[in-house]
Amino acid sequence: INQSSESAISIMKTPFFGALVASVAPLIVVLAQNDDLFNYRSTNGRDFGPEDWENIACDDVSLCTGWPDDWLVAQGWSLERNYCRWCPDGTSTCGEHHQSPIPLRRQVALENNRAFNLCRDQHWMKYEDGSCSWEDLKDSFTIERHALKLSQPVEFNDAFGDTYGFRVDCGSDGPRRFARIDFSWGFNWWWFQSHLDIKIPSEHTQNGKRYSAEVQMAHFFEIEPSEAREENEMATIAVLLEADEDYPVYPHLDRMICAWRKAEAKTRAECGLDPIELHYPGCFQPMDDSSNRGDNKRRTMQQALYEATEKGERVRMESFNQRPADQTEEEFAEFIEAESRRNLYEQEHLPFHNYQFLIDSRTEYYHRYHGTQTVPPCYGPLPNDSHQDTNHWRIMKDPIRINQRQIDELERLLRERIAPQGSVRKQCEPDTAGDINTGTRSTISVARPLQEEDGEHDTVFCWCPQWPSKWPEDRAWCDLADELGDRYVMLHHPYNYDGTYLG
């Protein structure tokens, strides 16, 4: 798996300077078995729409283009088959399943509701940044067919001798720390960030409301199986984005948009295409590729985890990645208090933080459920009363408000995507998996349709009764619930700021 999910097979995978026919023919056969694609429209040949994702074939996860996130995120995990099923919301055709995404409802936290399900989490998700600075990450932005992506770069670490070890490819001075997060209830070890995707519009809904976009931070669980309750686990933390012409521009997102525009400019230049003439007000630097590293593409965590498992090895990480928390509870509370006083829309000067979206959501409360990937192969077979083989979802309750121009530019980047050099299909041609609507305002969707919620999802809403938040905004919201009633505040005053009614 290359940093781009469709990168071509390296020539090193075939005998060097072998007979031309002998070397090319096997390559053609391999591609024919592994070049299925998926999209968000409808099936066209071997490019499958959402209803047919289960038909996407893959004989070799290192080659297939239809499984873009075939990263191995836990000890002993291998993608053995396609787990996608078509279980659309409003139907009951699948029986037991836990396909994602699903409609989320806050009422599951109300004891007098027939769908009541108690959240057993007992504390907030504590997160700590990794070693990678903005300068380290700026070449790791890619425009994929299905999402706008930022991957954590990794490199081989020979500290373990012959063992297959990796560390983040940044922060040359001092320890190489992975960005990490701590979950409550049943997880006594850290989760490590692999990559970040932005999907448009949001894949999840909250009480029937779909948001402008959804930021998904993917994590893996990497410890010895003897030390873990379960193996084969992955997790995604999602932060919702809501756009409006009257909302201020969100500077952190603008910084990322400019990085994706640079990636776009680099691809177009390599393909001999004219640069995009459309100016984006949030980008003041030239949109050229002078800061990129050319063909020296860095390895991603998805690739490293795959290669290790193929060799029968376990991805090893330096022990300090499992160190105790860097900050005490009191120190983190001070950090949150300071962040609460900061103007969310005046942060150009702030250093990059791998959990900036989570920080800027300014809430500790979330929806939680057991699900799957939302792209093929939809990893996550039924857990059978176990956490094994699942994607642990956490979707934060409050969206971040952004300006409409930011969504417009994210949509344009996806809509006008050019397949980079080395792509298996449509090299240097327009290629997107998105469903494009060319109405009054041209839009695009790279969101999997909602799937029917089932008891196997074990959906809960974790909020005020579970633990007191460190965010002053959360505490004020919880006080309002005590004053006006839980249900009223959940639906009529749903966010830590003034928001629309959630039905």
C-alpha positions as CSV (number, residue, x, y, z in Angstrom):
1,I,0.0,0.0,0.0
2,N,1.6,3.2,-1.0
3,Q,0.7,6.6,0.4
4,S,-1.8,6.9,-2.4
5,S,-4.2,4.1,-2.2
6,E,-4.0,3.4,-6.0
7,S,-0.2,3.4,-6.4
8,A,1.1,1.1,-9.1
9,I,3.0,-2.1,-8.4
10,S,6.7,-1.5,-8.1
11,I,8.9,-2.9,-10.8
12,M,10.8,-4.6,-8.0
13,K,8.0,-7.0,-7.6
14,T,8.9,-8.6,-11.0
15,P,12.3,-10.2,-12.0
16,F,14.6,-7.4,-13.1
17,F,15.2,-7.3,-16.9
18,G,13.4,-10.7,-17.4
19,A,11.9,-11.5,-20.7
20,L,9.4,-8.8,-21.6
21,V,6.5,-11.1,-22.3
22,A,7.2,-13.2,-19.3
23,S,7.4,-10.2,-16.9
24,V,4.4,-8.3,-18.3
25,A,1.9,-11.1,-18.7
26,P,1.8,-12.1,-14.9
27,L,1.4,-8.4,-14.1
28,I,-1.6,-8.1,-16.3
29,V,-3.2,-11.1,-14.7
30,V,-2.6,-9.8,-11.2
31,L,-4.1,-6.4,-12.0
32,A,-7.2,-8.1,-13.5
33,Q,-7.7,-9.8,-10.1
34,N,-7.1,-6.8,-8.0
35,D,-8.2,-3.7,-9.8
36,D,-11.9,-3.6,-8.6
37,L,-13.0,-0.1,-7.5
38,F,-15.8,1.3,-5.4
39,N,-17.8,4.5,-5.7
40,Y,-20.7,6.3,-4.1
41,R,-22.8,6.4,-7.2
42,S,-23.9,3.1,-8.8
43,T,-22.2,0.0,-10.2
44,N,-20.5,0.4,-13.6
45,G,-18.6,-2.8,-14.6
46,R,-16.0,-3.5,-11.9
47,D,-16.5,-0.1,-10.3
48,F,-19.1,-1.0,-7.6
49,G,-21.7,1.3,-6.1
50,P,-22.6,1.1,-2.4
51,E,-25.2,-1.6,-2.9
52,D,-22.6,-3.9,-4.4
53,W,-19.5,-3.3,-2.4
54,E,-19.6,-6.9,-1.1
55,N,-18.7,-8.0,-4.7
56,I,-15.3,-6.2,-4.6
57,A,-12.6,-8.9,-5.1
58,C,-9.1,-8.8,-3.7
59,D,-6.6,-11.6,-4.0
60,D,-3.6,-9.6,-2.6
61,V,-4.2,-6.8,-0.2
62,S,-0.9,-5.2,-1.2
63,L,-2.2,-4.7,-4.8
64,C,-6.0,-4.3,-4.8
65,T,-7.3,-0.8,-5.4
66,G,-10.8,-1.4,-4.0
67,W,-9.6,-1.7,-0.4
68,P,-8.0,1.7,0.2
69,D,-7.4,1.3,4.0
70,D,-6.1,-2.3,4.1
71,W,-3.9,-1.5,7.1
72,L,-3.3,-4.1,9.8
73,V,-4.1,-2.4,13.0
74,A,-3.5,-5.0,15.6
75,Q,-1.4,-8.0,16.5
76,G,-2.2,-11.0,14.3
77,W,-4.9,-9.2,12.2
78,S,-5.1,-9.9,8.5
79,L,-7.8,-8.9,6.0
80,E,-9.0,-12.3,4.8
81,R,-12.2,-11.3,3.1
82,N,-14.7,-8.6,2.2
83,Y,-17.0,-7.9,5.1
84,C,-19.3,-5.4,3.4
85,R,-23.0,-5.9,3.5
86,W,-25.9,-3.8,2.2
87,C,-28.1,-3.1,5.2
88,P,-29.7,0.3,4.4
89,D,-31.3,2.4,7.1
90,G,-35.1,1.8,7.2
91,T,-34.9,-1.9,6.2
92,S,-34.5,-5.2,8.1
93,T,-32.9,-7.3,5.4
94,C,-29.6,-8.2,7.1
95,G,-30.6,-9.6,10.5
96,E,-27.7,-9.3,12.9
97,H,-24.9,-7.1,11.7
98,H,-22.9,-4.0,12.7
99,Q,-22.2,-2.2,9.5
100,S,-21.3,1.4,9.6
101,P,-22.3,4.3,9.5
102,I,-25.5,4.3,11.5
103,P,-28.0,7.0,12.6
104,L,-27.1,8.1,16.1
105,R,-29.8,9.1,18.7
106,R,-29.1,10.8,22.0
107,Q,-32.3,9.4,23.5
108,V,-30.5,6.1,24.2
109,A,-29.1,7.8,27.3
110,L,-32.5,8.5,28.8
111,E,-33.7,5.9,31.3
112,N,-37.4,6.3,30.4
113,N,-36.7,5.6,26.7
114,R,-37.4,2.2,25.3
115,A,-34.0,2.1,23.6
116,F,-32.1,3.1,26.8
117,N,-28.6,1.7,26.9
118,L,-26.3,2.7,29.7
119,C,-22.9,4.1,28.9
120,R,-20.3,2.4,31.1
121,D,-17.4,4.7,30.3
122,Q,-16.1,6.3,33.4
123,H,-13.7,9.0,32.1
124,W,-12.9,11.2,29.2
125,M,-10.6,10.3,26.3
126,K,-7.1,11.5,27.2
127,Y,-5.0,12.4,24.1
128,E,-1.4,13.3,23.7
129,D,0.4,14.7,20.6
130,G,3.1,12.8,18.7
131,S,6.5,14.0,17.5
132,C,5.4,15.1,14.1
133,S,5.3,18.9,13.6
134,W,3.6,20.6,10.7
135,E,6.8,20.7,8.7
136,D,7.1,16.9,9.2
137,L,3.6,16.2,8.0
138,K,3.1,18.7,5.1
139,D,4.2,16.1,2.5
140,S,1.8,13.5,3.9
141,F,-1.4,15.1,2.6
142,T,-3.1,13.1,-0.3
143,I,-6.3,13.5,-2.2
144,E,-7.8,10.0,-2.5
145,R,-10.8,8.9,-4.5
146,H,-12.9,8.6,-1.4
147,A,-11.5,11.1,1.1
148,L,-9.0,13.9,1.8
149,K,-6.3,12.1,3.8
150,L,-3.4,12.9,6.2
151,S,-1.2,9.9,7.0
152,Q,1.3,9.5,9.8
153,P,4.7,8.8,8.1
154,V,6.8,6.0,9.5
155,E,10.2,4.5,9.0
156,F,12.0,1.3,9.8
157,N,13.6,1.2,13.3
158,D,16.5,-1.1,13.7
159,A,16.5,-0.7,17.5
160,F,15.0,-4.2,17.7
161,G,17.7,-5.9,15.7
162,D,16.0,-8.4,13.4
163,T,12.5,-7.7,14.7
164,Y,10.2,-5.7,12.4
165,G,10.1,-2.3,14.2
166,F,8.8,1.1,13.1
167,R,8.7,4.6,14.4
168,V,7.2,7.8,13.2
169,D,9.3,9.5,10.5
170,C,9.7,12.8,12.1
171,G,11.2,14.5,15.2
172,S,14.8,13.5,14.7
173,D,15.8,14.9,18.1
174,G,14.6,12.9,21.1
175,P,12.1,10.0,21.2
176,R,9.8,9.4,18.2
177,R,6.4,9.5,19.7
178,F,3.2,8.3,18.1
179,A,0.1,10.5,18.7
180,R,-2.0,8.4,21.1
181,I,-5.3,8.4,23.0
182,D,-6.7,6.5,26.0
183,F,-10.2,5.0,26.0
184,S,-12.4,4.2,29.0
185,W,-14.0,0.9,29.9
186,G,-12.0,-2.1,29.0
187,F,-9.0,-0.6,27.4
188,N,-5.9,-0.3,29.7
189,W,-3.5,0.6,27.0
190,W,-3.0,3.4,24.5
191,W,-4.4,3.6,21.0
192,F,-2.1,5.1,18.3
193,Q,-3.1,7.4,15.4
194,S,-2.6,6.0,11.9
195,H,-4.3,8.6,9.6
196,L,-7.0,11.2,9.3
197,D,-9.8,11.3,6.6
198,I,-12.3,14.0,5.9
199,K,-15.6,12.7,4.4
200,I,-18.2,15.0,2.8
201,P,-20.9,15.1,3.9
202,S,-20.9,13.5,7.4
203,E,-21.4,9.7,7.3
204,H,-23.1,9.6,10.6
205,T,-26.2,11.6,11.5
206,Q,-27.2,12.8,15.0
207,N,-30.9,12.6,15.7
208,G,-31.7,12.8,12.0
209,K,-29.3,15.7,11.2
210,R,-26.5,15.2,8.7
211,Y,-23.6,17.6,8.9
212,S,-21.4,19.2,6.3
213,A,-18.4,17.0,6.9
214,E,-16.9,14.4,9.2
215,V,-13.3,14.2,10.3
216,Q,-12.3,10.6,11.1
217,M,-9.1,9.9,13.0
218,A,-8.2,6.2,12.6
219,H,-6.3,4.4,15.3
220,F,-4.6,1.0,15.9
221,F,-4.0,-1.1,19.0
222,E,-0.5,-2.5,19.1
223,I,0.5,-4.5,22.2
224,E,1.5,-8.1,23.0
225,P,-1.6,-10.4,22.8
226,S,-0.7,-11.7,26.3
227,E,-1.2,-8.2,27.6
228,A,-4.5,-7.5,25.8
229,R,-8.0,-8.6,26.4
230,E,-8.6,-9.0,22.7
231,E,-6.6,-8.7,19.5
232,N,-7.6,-7.4,16.1
233,E,-9.0,-4.1,17.2
234,M,-9.3,-0.7,15.4
235,A,-10.9,2.6,16.4
236,T,-12.1,5.7,14.8
237,I,-12.8,9.0,16.5
238,A,-15.0,11.3,14.5
239,V,-15.6,15.1,14.8
240,L,-18.4,16.7,12.9
241,L,-18.1,19.9,10.9
242,E,-21.1,22.2,10.2
243,A,-20.8,25.0,7.6
244,D,-22.6,28.2,7.1
245,E,-22.0,31.5,5.3
246,D,-22.3,33.3,8.6
247,Y,-19.8,31.2,10.5
248,P,-16.2,32.4,10.8
249,V,-13.4,30.7,8.8
250,Y,-11.8,28.0,10.9
251,P,-8.0,28.6,10.6
252,H,-6.9,25.0,11.4
253,L,-8.9,23.7,8.5
254,D,-7.6,26.4,6.2
255,R,-4.1,25.3,6.9
256,M,-4.9,21.8,5.9
257,I,-6.8,22.9,2.8
258,C,-3.7,24.7,1.6
259,A,-1.6,21.5,2.1
260,W,-4.1,19.6,0.0
261,R,-4.0,22.3,-2.7
262,K,-0.2,21.9,-2.7
263,A,-0.6,18.1,-3.2
264,E,-3.0,18.9,-6.0
265,A,-0.6,21.3,-7.7
266,K,2.2,18.7,-7.5
267,T,0.1,16.0,-9.1
268,R,-1.0,18.3,-11.9
269,A,2.6,19.5,-12.6
270,E,3.9,15.9,-12.7
271,C,1.1,15.0,-15.2
272,G,1.9,18.1,-17.4
273,L,-1.5,19.7,-16.6
274,D,-2.1,23.4,-16.1
275,P,-2.3,24.5,-12.5
276,I,-5.7,25.4,-10.9
277,E,-6.3,29.1,-11.5
278,L,-8.9,29.4,-8.8
279,H,-7.5,31.3,-5.9
280,Y,-8.4,30.3,-2.4
281,P,-8.4,33.2,0.1
282,G,-7.0,31.1,3.0
283,C,-3.8,30.2,1.1
284,F,-1.2,33.0,0.8
285,Q,1.8,30.8,-0.1
286,P,2.4,29.9,-3.7
287,M,0.8,26.6,-4.8
288,D,3.9,24.9,-6.1
289,D,5.8,21.8,-5.2
290,S,9.1,23.3,-4.2
291,S,8.7,22.0,-0.6
292,N,7.8,18.5,-1.6
293,R,10.3,15.6,-1.5
294,G,9.8,14.6,-5.1
295,D,9.7,10.8,-5.6
296,N,11.0,10.1,-2.1
297,K,7.6,9.2,-0.7
298,R,7.6,8.2,2.9
299,R,6.0,5.1,4.2
300,T,2.6,5.2,5.9
301,M,1.5,3.2,9.0
302,Q,-0.9,1.3,6.8
303,Q,1.9,0.0,4.7
304,A,4.2,-0.8,7.6
305,L,1.6,-2.9,9.4
306,Y,0.7,-4.8,6.2
307,E,4.4,-5.6,5.5
308,A,5.1,-6.8,9.0
309,T,2.1,-9.2,9.0
310,E,3.0,-10.6,5.6
311,K,6.5,-11.5,7.0
312,G,4.9,-13.1,10.0
313,E,6.3,-10.4,12.3
314,R,4.7,-8.1,14.8
315,V,5.1,-4.4,14.4
316,R,7.2,-3.3,17.3
317,M,7.3,0.2,18.8
318,E,9.7,1.6,21.3
319,S,8.5,1.1,24.8
320,F,8.2,4.7,25.7
321,N,5.1,4.8,23.4
322,Q,3.4,2.9,26.3
323,R,4.7,5.3,28.9
324,P,2.3,6.7,31.5
325,A,0.6,10.0,30.6
326,D,2.8,12.9,30.1
327,Q,0.5,15.3,32.0
328,T,-1.2,14.9,35.3
329,E,-5.0,15.4,35.6
330,E,-4.4,18.8,37.1
331,E,-2.0,19.8,34.3
332,F,-4.4,18.7,31.6
333,A,-7.3,20.5,33.3
334,E,-5.2,23.7,33.2
335,F,-4.6,23.1,29.4
336,I,-8.3,22.7,28.8
337,E,-9.1,25.9,30.8
338,A,-6.6,27.8,28.6
339,E,-8.0,26.3,25.4
340,S,-11.5,27.3,26.5
341,R,-10.4,30.9,26.8
342,R,-8.8,30.9,23.4
343,N,-10.8,32.3,20.4
344,L,-11.3,29.3,18.2
345,Y,-11.1,31.3,15.1
346,E,-7.8,33.1,15.9
347,Q,-5.2,30.4,16.0
348,E,-2.9,30.9,13.0
349,H,0.0,31.1,15.4
350,L,-0.7,27.8,17.1
351,P,1.6,24.8,16.5
352,F,0.0,21.8,14.8
353,H,-1.5,19.2,17.1
354,N,-2.6,15.8,15.8
355,Y,-5.8,16.1,17.9
356,Q,-6.6,19.7,17.1
357,F,-10.0,18.8,15.8
358,L,-10.8,17.0,19.0
359,I,-9.5,19.9,21.0
360,D,-11.6,22.4,19.0
361,S,-14.8,20.4,19.4
362,R,-14.6,21.5,23.0
363,T,-16.5,18.6,24.5
364,E,-15.6,15.3,26.2
365,Y,-19.0,13.7,25.4
366,Y,-19.7,11.3,22.5
367,H,-21.7,8.5,20.9
368,R,-20.0,5.1,21.1
369,Y,-20.7,1.9,19.3
370,H,-19.2,-1.2,17.7
371,G,-19.1,-1.0,13.9
372,T,-17.0,-1.5,10.8
373,Q,-14.9,0.5,8.4
374,T,-17.0,2.7,6.1
375,V,-15.0,1.8,3.1
376,P,-14.3,-1.7,1.6
377,P,-13.6,-4.2,2.9
378,C,-15.8,-2.8,5.7
379,Y,-13.6,-4.7,8.3
380,G,-15.6,-5.8,11.3
381,P,-17.2,-9.3,11.4
382,L,-19.8,-9.7,14.2
383,P,-18.1,-9.6,17.5
384,N,-20.0,-12.4,19.2
385,D,-20.1,-10.7,22.6
386,S,-16.4,-9.8,22.2
387,H,-14.6,-6.7,21.3
388,Q,-12.5,-8.7,18.8
389,D,-12.6,-7.9,15.1
390,T,-14.4,-4.6,15.3
391,N,-14.1,-0.9,14.8
392,H,-14.7,1.1,18.0
393,W,-16.4,4.3,17.0
394,R,-16.5,7.5,19.1
395,I,-18.4,10.4,17.5
396,M,-18.2,13.7,19.4
397,K,-21.5,15.4,20.3
398,D,-20.7,18.9,19.2
399,P,-19.7,19.9,15.6
400,I,-17.1,22.5,14.9
401,R,-18.5,25.5,13.0
402,I,-16.7,26.4,9.7
403,N,-17.3,28.8,6.9
404,Q,-19.2,27.6,3.7
405,R,-16.2,28.6,1.5
406,Q,-14.2,25.9,3.3
407,I,-16.7,23.1,2.5
408,D,-16.8,24.5,-1.1
409,E,-13.1,24.1,-1.5
410,L,-13.0,20.6,0.1
411,E,-15.7,19.6,-2.3
412,R,-13.8,21.0,-5.3
413,L,-10.6,19.2,-4.3
414,L,-12.5,15.9,-4.3
415,R,-14.6,16.7,-7.4
416,E,-11.6,17.8,-9.5
417,R,-9.2,15.1,-8.4
418,I,-6.6,13.9,-10.9
419,A,-5.2,10.4,-10.4
420,P,-1.5,10.7,-9.8
421,Q,1.3,9.2,-11.8
422,G,1.6,5.5,-11.0
423,S,-2.1,4.9,-10.5
424,V,-3.4,1.6,-11.7
425,R,-6.3,3.2,-13.4
426,K,-6.8,6.6,-15.1
427,Q,-3.3,7.9,-14.5
428,C,-3.3,11.7,-14.9
429,E,-7.0,11.7,-15.6
430,P,-10.0,12.9,-13.6
431,D,-10.9,10.2,-11.1
432,T,-13.1,10.4,-8.1
433,A,-15.3,7.9,-6.3
434,G,-17.7,10.7,-5.3
435,D,-21.3,11.1,-6.4
436,I,-21.3,14.5,-8.1
437,N,-24.5,16.6,-8.1
438,T,-24.3,19.3,-10.8
439,G,-27.2,21.3,-9.6
440,T,-27.3,25.0,-8.6
441,R,-24.2,24.5,-6.5
442,S,-22.0,21.6,-7.7
443,T,-21.6,19.2,-4.7
444,I,-20.0,15.8,-4.1
445,S,-20.7,13.0,-1.7
446,V,-18.1,10.5,-0.5
447,A,-20.3,9.3,2.4
448,R,-21.5,5.7,2.6
449,P,-25.3,5.6,3.0
450,L,-26.6,5.1,6.5
451,Q,-26.9,1.4,7.5
452,E,-29.7,0.1,9.7
453,E,-28.9,0.2,13.4
454,D,-28.9,-3.2,15.1
455,G,-28.6,-4.4,18.6
456,E,-25.1,-5.7,17.8
457,H,-23.9,-2.1,17.5
458,D,-24.5,-1.6,21.2
459,T,-24.9,2.1,20.7
460,V,-24.6,4.4,23.8
461,F,-24.4,8.2,24.4
462,C,-21.9,9.1,27.0
463,W,-22.5,12.4,28.7
464,C,-22.9,14.4,32.0
465,P,-24.0,11.5,34.4
466,Q,-20.9,9.4,33.4
467,W,-18.2,11.9,34.5
468,P,-17.7,15.7,35.0
469,S,-16.1,17.3,32.0
470,K,-13.0,19.5,32.2
471,W,-14.4,21.8,29.6
472,P,-16.3,24.8,31.2
473,E,-18.7,24.7,28.2
474,D,-19.6,21.1,28.9
475,R,-20.1,21.9,32.6
476,A,-22.4,24.8,31.8
477,W,-24.4,22.6,29.4
478,C,-24.8,19.9,32.1
479,D,-26.0,22.5,34.6
480,L,-28.6,23.6,32.0
481,A,-29.8,19.9,31.7
482,D,-30.2,19.8,35.5
483,E,-32.2,23.0,35.3
484,L,-34.4,22.4,32.2
485,G,-34.4,18.6,32.0
486,D,-32.3,16.1,30.2
487,R,-34.5,15.5,27.1
488,Y,-35.2,19.2,26.6
489,V,-31.6,20.2,26.6
490,M,-30.5,17.2,24.5
491,L,-32.9,18.2,21.7
492,H,-33.6,21.9,22.1
493,H,-30.1,23.1,23.2
494,P,-28.0,20.2,21.8
495,Y,-24.6,21.9,21.8
496,N,-22.3,23.8,24.1
497,Y,-23.2,26.8,21.9
498,D,-26.5,27.9,20.5
499,G,-27.6,25.3,17.9
500,T,-30.6,24.1,16.0
501,Y,-33.2,21.7,17.2
502,L,-32.2,18.0,17.0
503,G,-35.4,16.0,16.3
